[in-house]
Amino acid sequence: MIDVCIRYVATPENYINQILLGAVAVATVGLGGGIYLVANLGAGPRDGLMIGLQKKTNLPIALVRGTLEISVMSVGWYLGGTVGVGTLLFAFGIGPCVALSLFLVNRLFN
């Protein structure tokens, strides 16, 4: 998918359009995650941890996923990694996007 996007989606020049593209990318990842989780195609490590923690704590899936992503981002930053606007968009946005996607996909196909 990255190869297709690099070839056909132009890189935005102005900052606002770059932020919008980043937000659309986070929403797309969230939608993809919701689709494959509802289809039981096998959760990856972070998704499996998200599902397990949500079942144990009964907290909203958005909060659980957001906490996981923000924790991972914080540890990475503490270890010397860089944190930019895209990193922040993903860390704070993927939880609500996955939750919305799970809701929509369940609603449409169940």
PADREN-761206 format. One line per field, with one value per atom (N, C-alpha, C): residue number from 1; residue in three letters; atom name; y, x, z negated. Coordinates in nm, 4 decimals. Layout:
<pts>
num: c(NUM / ...)
residu: c(ALA / ...)
atome: c(CA / ...)
c2: c(Y / ...)
c1: c(X / ...)
c3: c(Z / ...)
</pts>
This chain:
<pts>
num: c(1 / 1 / 1 / 2 / 2 / 2 / 3 / 3 / 3 / 4 / 4 / 4 / 5 / 5 / 5 / 6 / 6 / 6 / 7 / 7 / 7 / 8 / 8 / 8 / 9 / 9 / 9 / 10 / 10 / 10 / 11 / 11 / 11 / 12 / 12 / 12 / 13 / 13 / 13 / 14 / 14 / 14 / 15 / 15 / 15 / 16 / 16 / 16 / 17 / 17 / 17 / 18 / 18 / 18 / 19 / 19 / 19 / 20 / 20 / 20 / 21 / 21 / 21 / 22 / 22 / 22 / 23 / 23 / 23 / 24 / 24 / 24 / 25 / 25 / 25 / 26 / 26 / 26 / 27 / 27 / 27 / 28 / 28 / 28 / 29 / 29 / 29 / 30 / 30 / 30 / 31 / 31 / 31 / 32 / 32 / 32 / 33 / 33 / 33 / 34 / 34 / 34 / 35 / 35 / 35 / 36 / 36 / 36 / 37 / 37 / 37 / 38 / 38 / 38 / 39 / 39 / 39 / 40 / 40 / 40 / 41 / 41 / 41 / 42 / 42 / 42 / 43 / 43 / 43 / 44 / 44 / 44 / 45 / 45 / 45 / 46 / 46 / 46 / 47 / 47 / 47 / 48 / 48 / 48 / 49 / 49 / 49 / 50 / 50 / 50 / 51 / 51 / 51 / 52 / 52 / 52 / 53 / 53 / 53 / 54 / 54 / 54 / 55 / 55 / 55 / 56 / 56 / 56 / 57 / 57 / 57 / 58 / 58 / 58 / 59 / 59 / 59 / 60 / 60 / 60 / 61 / 61 / 61 / 62 / 62 / 62 / 63 / 63 / 63 / 64 / 64 / 64 / 65 / 65 / 65 / 66 / 66 / 66 / 67 / 67 / 67 / 68 / 68 / 68 / 69 / 69 / 69 / 70 / 70 / 70 / 71 / 71 / 71 / 72 / 72 / 72 / 73 / 73 / 73 / 74 / 74 / 74 / 75 / 75 / 75 / 76 / 76 / 76 / 77 / 77 / 77 / 78 / 78 / 78 / 79 / 79 / 79 / 80 / 80 / 80 / 81 / 81 / 81 / 82 / 82 / 82 / 83 / 83 / 83 / 84 / 84 / 84 / 85 / 85 / 85 / 86 / 86 / 86 / 87 / 87 / 87 / 88 / 88 / 88 / 89 / 89 / 89 / 90 / 90 / 90 / 91 / 91 / 91 / 92 / 92 / 92 / 93 / 93 / 93 / 94 / 94 / 94 / 95 / 95 / 95 / 96 / 96 / 96 / 97 / 97 / 97 / 98 / 98 / 98 / 99 / 99 / 99 / 100 / 100 / 100 / 101 / 101 / 101 / 102 / 102 / 102 / 103 / 103 / 103 / 104 / 104 / 104 / 105 / 105 / 105 / 106 / 106 / 106 / 107 / 107 / 107 / 108 / 108 / 108 / 109 / 109 / 109 / 110 / 110 / 110)
residu: c(MET / MET / MET / ILE / ILE / ILE / ASP / ASP / ASP / VAL / VAL / VAL / CYS / CYS / CYS / ILE / ILE / ILE / ARG / ARG / ARG / TYR / TYR / TYR / VAL / VAL / VAL / ALA / ALA / ALA / THR / THR / THR / PRO / PRO / PRO / GLU / GLU / GLU / ASN / ASN / ASN / TYR / TYR / TYR / ILE / ILE / ILE / ASN / ASN / ASN / GLN / GLN / GLN / ILE / ILE / ILE / LEU / LEU / LEU / LEU / LEU / LEU / GLY / GLY / GLY / ALA / ALA / ALA / VAL / VAL / VAL / ALA / ALA / ALA / VAL / VAL / VAL / ALA / ALA / ALA / THR / THR / THR / VAL / VAL / VAL / GLY / GLY / GLY / LEU / LEU / LEU / GLY / GLY / GLY / GLY / GLY / GLY / GLY / GLY / GLY / ILE / ILE / ILE / TYR / TYR / TYR / LEU / LEU / LEU / VAL / VAL / VAL / ALA / ALA / ALA / ASN / ASN / ASN / LEU / LEU / LEU / GLY / GLY / GLY / ALA / ALA / ALA / GLY / GLY / GLY / PRO / PRO / PRO / ARG / ARG / ARG / ASP / ASP / ASP / GLY / GLY / GLY / LEU / LEU / LEU / MET / MET / MET / ILE / ILE / ILE / GLY / GLY / GLY / LEU / LEU / LEU / GLN / GLN / GLN / LYS / LYS / LYS / LYS / LYS / LYS / THR / THR / THR / ASN / ASN / ASN / LEU / LEU / LEU / PRO / PRO / PRO / ILE / ILE / ILE / ALA / ALA / ALA / LEU / LEU / LEU / VAL / VAL / VAL / ARG / ARG / ARG / GLY / GLY / GLY / THR / THR / THR / LEU / LEU / LEU / GLU / GLU / GLU / ILE / ILE / ILE / SER / SER / SER / VAL / VAL / VAL / MET / MET / MET / SER / SER / SER / VAL / VAL / VAL / GLY / GLY / GLY / TRP / TRP / TRP / TYR / TYR / TYR / LEU / LEU / LEU / GLY / GLY / GLY / GLY / GLY / GLY / THR / THR / THR / VAL / VAL / VAL / GLY / GLY / GLY / VAL / VAL / VAL / GLY / GLY / GLY / THR / THR / THR / LEU / LEU / LEU / LEU / LEU / LEU / PHE / PHE / PHE / ALA / ALA / ALA / PHE / PHE / PHE / GLY / GLY / GLY / ILE / ILE / ILE / GLY / GLY / GLY / PRO / PRO / PRO / CYS / CYS / CYS / VAL / VAL / VAL / ALA / ALA / ALA / LEU / LEU / LEU / SER / SER / SER / LEU / LEU / LEU / PHE / PHE / PHE / LEU / LEU / LEU / VAL / VAL / VAL / ASN / ASN / ASN / ARG / ARG / ARG / LEU / LEU / LEU / PHE / PHE / PHE / ASN / ASN / ASN)
atome: c(N / CA / C / N / CA / C / N / CA / C / N / CA / C / N / CA / C / N / CA / C / N / CA / C / N / CA / C / N / CA / C / N / CA / C / N / CA / C / N / CA / C / N / CA / C / N / CA / C / N / CA / C / N / CA / C / N / CA / C / N / CA / C / N / CA / C / N / CA / C / N / CA / C / N / CA / C / N / CA / C / N / CA / C / N / CA / C / N / CA / C / N / CA / C / N / CA / C / N / CA / C / N / CA / C / N / CA / C / N / CA / C / N / CA / C / N / CA / C / N / CA / C / N / CA / C / N / CA / C / N / CA / C / N / CA / C / N / CA / C / N / CA / C / N / CA / C / N / CA / C / N / CA / C / N / CA / C / N / CA / C / N / CA / C / N / CA / C / N / CA / C / N / CA / C / N / CA / C / N / CA / C / N / CA / C / N / CA / C / N / CA / C / N / CA / C / N / CA / C / N / CA / C / N / CA / C / N / CA / C / N / CA / C / N / CA / C / N / CA / C / N / CA / C / N / CA / C / N / CA / C / N / CA / C / N / CA / C / N / CA / C / N / CA / C / N / CA / C / N / CA / C / N / CA / C / N / CA / C / N / CA / C / N / CA / C / N / CA / C / N / CA / C / N / CA / C / N / CA / C / N / CA / C / N / CA / C / N / CA / C / N / CA / C / N / CA / C / N / CA / C / N / CA / C / N / CA / C / N / CA / C / N / CA / C / N / CA / C / N / CA / C / N / CA / C / N / CA / C / N / CA / C / N / CA / C / N / CA / C / N / CA / C / N / CA / C / N / CA / C / N / CA / C / N / CA / C / N / CA / C / N / CA / C / N / CA / C / N / CA / C / N / CA / C / N / CA / C / N / CA / C / N / CA / C)
c2: c(-0.1190 / 0.0000 / 0.1256 / 0.1181 / 0.2334 / 0.2631 / 0.1587 / 0.1794 / 0.2462 / 0.2075 / 0.2686 / 0.4147 / 0.4423 / 0.5801 / 0.6702 / 0.6188 / 0.6993 / 0.7339 / 0.6407 / 0.6624 / 0.7561 / 0.7452 / 0.8166 / 0.9303 / 0.9371 / 1.0442 / 1.1437 / 1.2644 / 1.3680 / 1.4085 / 1.4414 / 1.4908 / 1.6350 / 1.6634 / 1.8009 / 1.8974 / 2.0164 / 2.1182 / 2.1997 / 2.2336 / 2.3190 / 2.2344 / 2.2933 / 2.2239 / 2.1694 / 2.2470 / 2.2040 / 2.0778 / 2.0741 / 1.9555 / 1.8350 / 1.8589 / 1.7491 / 1.6904 / 1.7773 / 1.7323 / 1.6552 / 1.7067 / 1.6376 / 1.4997 / 1.4906 / 1.3613 / 1.2659 / 1.3174 / 1.2346 / 1.1851 / 1.2723 / 1.2326 / 1.1273 / 1.1437 / 1.0435 / 0.9108 / 0.9161 / 0.7931 / 0.7211 / 0.7941 / 0.7329 / 0.6701 / 0.7405 / 0.6863 / 0.5604 / 0.5583 / 0.4412 / 0.3216 / 0.3442 / 0.2362 / 0.1852 / 0.2756 / 0.2369 / 0.1543 / 0.1938 / 0.1191 / -0.0202 / -0.0277 / -0.1576 / -0.2475 / -0.1914 / -0.2686 / -0.3209 / -0.2376 / -0.2804 / -0.3916 / -0.3820 / -0.4843 / -0.6179 / -0.6203 / -0.7507 / -0.8069 / -0.7217 / -0.7742 / -0.8358 / -0.7719 / -0.8270 / -0.9542 / -0.9596 / -1.0777 / -1.1939 / -1.1726 / -1.2747 / -1.3259 / -1.2348 / -1.2719 / -1.2819 / -1.2664 / -1.2787 / -1.1432 / -1.1150 / -0.9872 / -0.9927 / -0.8830 / -0.8715 / -0.8539 / -0.8401 / -0.8291 / -0.7135 / -0.5962 / -0.4806 / -0.4907 / -0.5407 / -0.5578 / -0.6674 / -0.7740 / -0.8793 / -0.8297 / -0.7506 / -0.6910 / -0.5970 / -0.5193 / -0.4271 / -0.5035 / -0.6099 / -0.6876 / -0.7537 / -0.8123 / -0.8765 / -0.7796 / -0.6628 / -0.5625 / -0.5094 / -0.4931 / -0.4440 / -0.5455 / -0.6729 / -0.7762 / -0.7852 / -0.7702 / -0.7792 / -0.6566 / -0.5380 / -0.4144 / -0.3597 / -0.4022 / -0.3488 / -0.1984 / -0.1471 / -0.0072 / 0.0037 / 0.1231 / 0.1398 / 0.1067 / 0.0454 / 0.0033 / 0.1234 / 0.2386 / 0.3588 / 0.3998 / 0.3914 / 0.4280 / 0.3292 / 0.2012 / 0.0988 / 0.1159 / 0.1296 / 0.1426 / 0.2728 / 0.3798 / 0.5071 / 0.5022 / 0.4395 / 0.4259 / 0.3444 / 0.2359 / 0.1550 / 0.2376 / 0.3072 / 0.3833 / 0.4987 / 0.5686 / 0.6807 / 0.6293 / 0.5142 / 0.4541 / 0.4166 / 0.3523 / 0.3128 / 0.4354 / 0.5378 / 0.6611 / 0.7258 / 0.7280 / 0.7899 / 0.7166 / 0.5851 / 0.5062 / 0.5307 / 0.5318 / 0.5585 / 0.6957 / 0.7949 / 0.9303 / 0.9343 / 0.8676 / 0.8625 / 0.7969 / 0.6981 / 0.6284 / 0.7041 / 0.8216 / 0.9041 / 0.9154 / 0.8560 / 0.8662 / 1.0041 / 1.0326 / 1.1620 / 1.1471 / 1.2497 / 1.2547 / 1.3785 / 1.3564 / 1.4673 / 1.4740 / 1.5609 / 1.5791 / 1.4498 / 1.3809 / 1.2559 / 1.1497 / 1.1424 / 1.0473 / 1.0785 / 1.2051 / 1.2463 / 1.2196 / 1.2498 / 1.2213 / 1.0736 / 0.9876 / 0.8446 / 0.7992 / 0.8391 / 0.7932 / 0.8331 / 0.9549 / 1.0012 / 0.9710 / 0.9425 / 0.9225 / 0.7795 / 0.6848 / 0.5485 / 0.4809 / 0.5095 / 0.4486 / 0.4793 / 0.6068 / 0.6388 / 0.5864 / 0.5862 / 0.5364 / 0.3868 / 0.3101 / 0.1652 / 0.1392 / 0.2119 / 0.1930 / 0.2236 / 0.3338 / 0.3697 / 0.2658 / 0.2211 / 0.1202 / -0.0108 / -0.0553 / -0.1780 / -0.1645 / -0.0491 / -0.0244 / -0.0296 / 0.0429 / 0.0483 / -0.0861 / -0.1558 / -0.2853 / -0.3861 / -0.3864 / -0.4745 / -0.4406 / -0.3139 / -0.2674 / -0.3043 / -0.2925 / -0.3195 / -0.4694 / -0.5495 / -0.6884 / -0.7899 / -0.7473 / -0.8435 / -0.8184)
c1: c(0.0820 / 0.0000 / 0.0865 / 0.1987 / 0.2880 / 0.3411 / 0.3788 / 0.4291 / 0.3251 / 0.1997 / 0.0922 / 0.0759 / 0.0724 / 0.0533 / 0.1697 / 0.2909 / 0.4070 / 0.4006 / 0.3525 / 0.3471 / 0.2344 / 0.1164 / -0.0014 / -0.0516 / -0.0085 / -0.0533 / 0.0613 / 0.0341 / 0.1370 / 0.1644 / 0.2893 / 0.3249 / 0.2787 / 0.1953 / 0.1455 / 0.2592 / 0.2488 / 0.3512 / 0.3257 / 0.1985 / 0.1753 / 0.1446 / 0.1682 / 0.1637 / 0.0245 / -0.0783 / -0.2153 / -0.2505 / -0.2156 / -0.2440 / -0.1618 / -0.0416 / 0.0384 / -0.0288 / -0.0824 / -0.1535 / -0.2794 / -0.3517 / -0.4724 / -0.4387 / -0.3315 / -0.2893 / -0.2522 / -0.1847 / -0.1515 / -0.2756 / -0.3751 / -0.4998 / -0.5745 / -0.5761 / -0.6392 / -0.5645 / -0.4334 / -0.3536 / -0.3850 / -0.3981 / -0.4318 / -0.5706 / -0.6650 / -0.8005 / -0.7998 / -0.7173 / -0.7080 / -0.6495 / -0.5475 / -0.4895 / -0.5931 / -0.6674 / -0.7724 / -0.8811 / -0.9209 / -1.0219 / -0.9707 / -0.8472 / -0.7885 / -0.7804 / -0.7415 / -0.7348 / -0.8712 / -0.9726 / -1.1080 / -1.1567 / -1.1266 / -1.1707 / -1.1054 / -0.9734 / -0.9101 / -0.9357 / -0.9610 / -0.9942 / -1.1338 / -1.2310 / -1.3666 / -1.3693 / -1.2848 / -1.2799 / -1.2019 / -1.1470 / -1.0675 / -0.9521 / -0.8796 / -0.7647 / -0.6370 / -0.6475 / -0.5315 / -0.4772 / -0.4847 / -0.4344 / -0.2829 / -0.2172 / -0.0739 / -0.0461 / 0.0805 / 0.1158 / 0.0471 / 0.0491 / -0.0107 / -0.1629 / -0.2205 / -0.3658 / -0.4099 / -0.3322 / -0.3642 / -0.3589 / -0.2574 / -0.2464 / -0.3639 / -0.4012 / -0.5144 / -0.6426 / -0.6679 / -0.7902 / -0.7885 / -0.6748 / -0.6642 / -0.6846 / -0.6202 / -0.6362 / -0.7783 / -0.8406 / -0.9786 / -1.0721 / -1.0517 / -1.1363 / -1.1149 / -0.9895 / -0.9597 / -1.0082 / -0.9970 / -1.0281 / -1.1676 / -1.2306 / -1.3596 / -1.3553 / -1.2370 / -1.2234 / -1.2541 / -1.2908 / -1.3168 / -1.1930 / -1.2155 / -1.1059 / -1.0211 / -1.0843 / -1.0100 / -0.9113 / -0.9529 / -0.8655 / -0.7504 / -0.7804 / -0.6762 / -0.5737 / -0.6187 / -0.5249 / -0.4471 / -0.5146 / -0.4461 / -0.3386 / -0.3691 / -0.2717 / -0.1510 / -0.1757 / -0.0650 / 0.0245 / -0.0359 / 0.0420 / 0.1177 / 0.0534 / 0.1198 / 0.2330 / 0.2138 / 0.3203 / 0.4404 / 0.4142 / 0.5226 / 0.5951 / 0.5194 / 0.5803 / 0.6665 / 0.6167 / 0.6905 / 0.8210 / 0.8153 / 0.9368 / 1.0367 / 0.9891 / 1.0768 / 1.1417 / 1.0645 / 1.1179 / 1.2205 / 1.1902 / 1.2818 / 1.4147 / 1.4078 / 1.5287 / 1.6052 / 1.5555 / 1.6283 / 1.5663 / 1.4513 / 1.3842 / 1.3248 / 1.2906 / 1.2285 / 1.0770 / 1.0111 / 0.8659 / 0.8247 / 0.7576 / 0.7095 / 0.5582 / 0.5054 / 0.3608 / 0.2921 / 0.3510 / 0.2928 / 0.2886 / 0.3925 / 0.3971 / 0.2870 / 0.2704 / 0.1659 / 0.0265 / 0.0091 / -0.1198 / -0.1546 / -0.0578 / -0.0837 / -0.1098 / -0.0248 / -0.0371 / -0.1712 / -0.2150 / -0.3398 / -0.4627 / -0.4427 / -0.5572 / -0.5940 / -0.5006 / -0.5290 / -0.6319 / -0.6330 / -0.7310 / -0.8746 / -0.9095 / -1.0456 / -1.0780 / -0.9794 / -1.0043 / -1.0319 / -0.9563 / -0.9804 / -1.1161 / -1.1484 / -1.2767 / -1.3930 / -1.3842 / -1.4899 / -1.4999 / -1.3870 / -1.3852 / -1.4469 / -1.4116 / -1.4707 / -1.6224 / -1.6671 / -1.8110 / -1.8788 / -1.8224 / -1.8835 / -1.8837 / -1.7712 / -1.7611 / -1.8556 / -1.8626 / -1.9576 / -2.1016 / -2.1294 / -2.2651 / -2.3043 / -2.2106 / -2.2402 / -2.2480 / -2.1661 / -2.1534 / -2.2023 / -2.2548 / -2.3075 / -2.4526)
c3: c(0.0000 / 0.0000 / 0.0000 / -0.0706 / -0.0732 / 0.0667 / 0.1408 / 0.2766 / 0.3657 / 0.3520 / 0.4316 / 0.3934 / 0.2635 / 0.2190 / 0.2588 / 0.2457 / 0.2846 / 0.4326 / 0.5111 / 0.6558 / 0.6977 / 0.6326 / 0.6809 / 0.5919 / 0.4688 / 0.3797 / 0.3652 / 0.4090 / 0.4034 / 0.2590 / 0.2295 / 0.0969 / 0.0852 / -0.0139 / -0.0285 / -0.0602 / -0.0067 / -0.0284 / -0.1543 / -0.1809 / -0.2975 / -0.4220 / -0.5348 / -0.6635 / -0.6964 / -0.6689 / -0.6998 / -0.6213 / -0.4943 / -0.4135 / -0.4593 / -0.5091 / -0.5634 / -0.6879 / -0.7728 / -0.8928 / -0.8524 / -0.7545 / -0.7070 / -0.6503 / -0.5735 / -0.5199 / -0.6331 / -0.7346 / -0.8505 / -0.9226 / -0.9376 / -1.0037 / -0.9222 / -0.7898 / -0.7032 / -0.7131 / -0.7229 / -0.7352 / -0.8662 / -0.9758 / -1.1050 / -1.0972 / -1.0367 / -1.0217 / -0.9359 / -0.8322 / -0.7451 / -0.8197 / -0.8996 / -0.9806 / -1.0809 / -1.1422 / -1.2361 / -1.1689 / -1.0491 / -0.9739 / -0.9395 / -0.8927 / -0.8603 / -0.9822 / -1.0957 / -1.2189 / -1.2598 / -1.2500 / -1.2841 / -1.1937 / -1.0659 / -0.9706 / -1.0019 / -1.0200 / -1.0396 / -1.1786 / -1.2785 / -1.4108 / -1.4130 / -1.3488 / -1.3432 / -1.2592 / -1.1561 / -1.0697 / -1.1328 / -1.2531 / -1.3223 / -1.2375 / -1.1756 / -1.0932 / -1.1755 / -1.3043 / -1.3922 / -1.4314 / -1.5592 / -1.6094 / -1.6224 / -1.5887 / -1.6100 / -1.7584 / -1.7954 / -1.9377 / -2.0098 / -1.9508 / -2.0185 / -2.0208 / -1.9124 / -1.9096 / -2.0062 / -2.0151 / -2.1099 / -2.2532 / -2.2839 / -2.4174 / -2.4426 / -2.3415 / -2.3537 / -2.3852 / -2.3126 / -2.3335 / -2.4712 / -2.5087 / -2.6392 / -2.7540 / -2.7465 / -2.8528 / -2.8597 / -2.7445 / -2.7434 / -2.8084 / -2.7799 / -2.8407 / -2.9916 / -3.0367 / -3.1803 / -3.2577 / -3.1979 / -3.2697 / -3.2428 / -3.1339 / -3.0900 / -3.0601 / -3.0339 / -2.9933 / -2.8441 / -2.7976 / -2.6541 / -2.5715 / -2.4570 / -2.3700 / -2.3270 / -2.3068 / -2.2673 / -2.3760 / -2.5007 / -2.6120 / -2.6252 / -2.6131 / -2.6241 / -2.5132 / -2.3876 / -2.2757 / -2.2857 / -2.3219 / -2.3376 / -2.4444 / -2.5565 / -2.6653 / -2.6204 / -2.5472 / -2.4950 / -2.4035 / -2.3077 / -2.2098 / -2.2749 / -2.3672 / -2.4343 / -2.5219 / -2.5847 / -2.6654 / -2.5798 / -2.4675 / -2.3767 / -2.3235 / -2.2868 / -2.2373 / -2.3457 / -2.4680 / -2.5785 / -2.6076 / -2.6079 / -2.6310 / -2.5179 / -2.3951 / -2.2814 / -2.2903 / -2.3298 / -2.3446 / -2.4580 / -2.5689 / -2.6825 / -2.6440 / -2.5554 / -2.5107 / -2.4019 / -2.3623 / -2.2675 / -2.1302 / -2.1099 / -1.9805 / -1.9595 / -1.8364 / -1.8060 / -1.8059 / -1.8508 / -1.8515 / -1.7749 / -1.6645 / -1.5828 / -1.5842 / -1.5016 / -1.4946 / -1.4483 / -1.3513 / -1.3038 / -1.4123 / -1.4922 / -1.6035 / -1.7038 / -1.7351 / -1.8287 / -1.7714 / -1.6426 / -1.5776 / -1.5892 / -1.5609 / -1.5664 / -1.7094 / -1.8024 / -1.9404 / -2.0020 / -1.9773 / -2.0367 / -1.9510 / -1.8231 / -1.7343 / -1.7040 / -1.7181 / -1.6755 / -1.7654 / -1.8932 / -1.9837 / -1.9433 / -1.9305 / -1.8873 / -1.7467 / -1.6573 / -1.5215 / -1.5203 / -1.5975 / -1.6055 / -1.6700 / -1.7759 / -1.8434 / -1.7493 / -1.6779 / -1.5826 / -1.4720 / -1.4241 / -1.3180 / -1.3655 / -1.4848 / -1.5387 / -1.5507 / -1.5971 / -1.6095 / -1.4725 / -1.3751 / -1.2411 / -1.1711 / -1.1767 / -1.1082 / -1.1738 / -1.3063 / -1.3754 / -1.3378 / -1.3286 / -1.2962 / -1.1535 / -1.0614 / -0.9200 / -0.8887 / -0.9534 / -0.9122 / -1.0147 / -1.1257 / -1.2250 / -1.2540)
</pts>
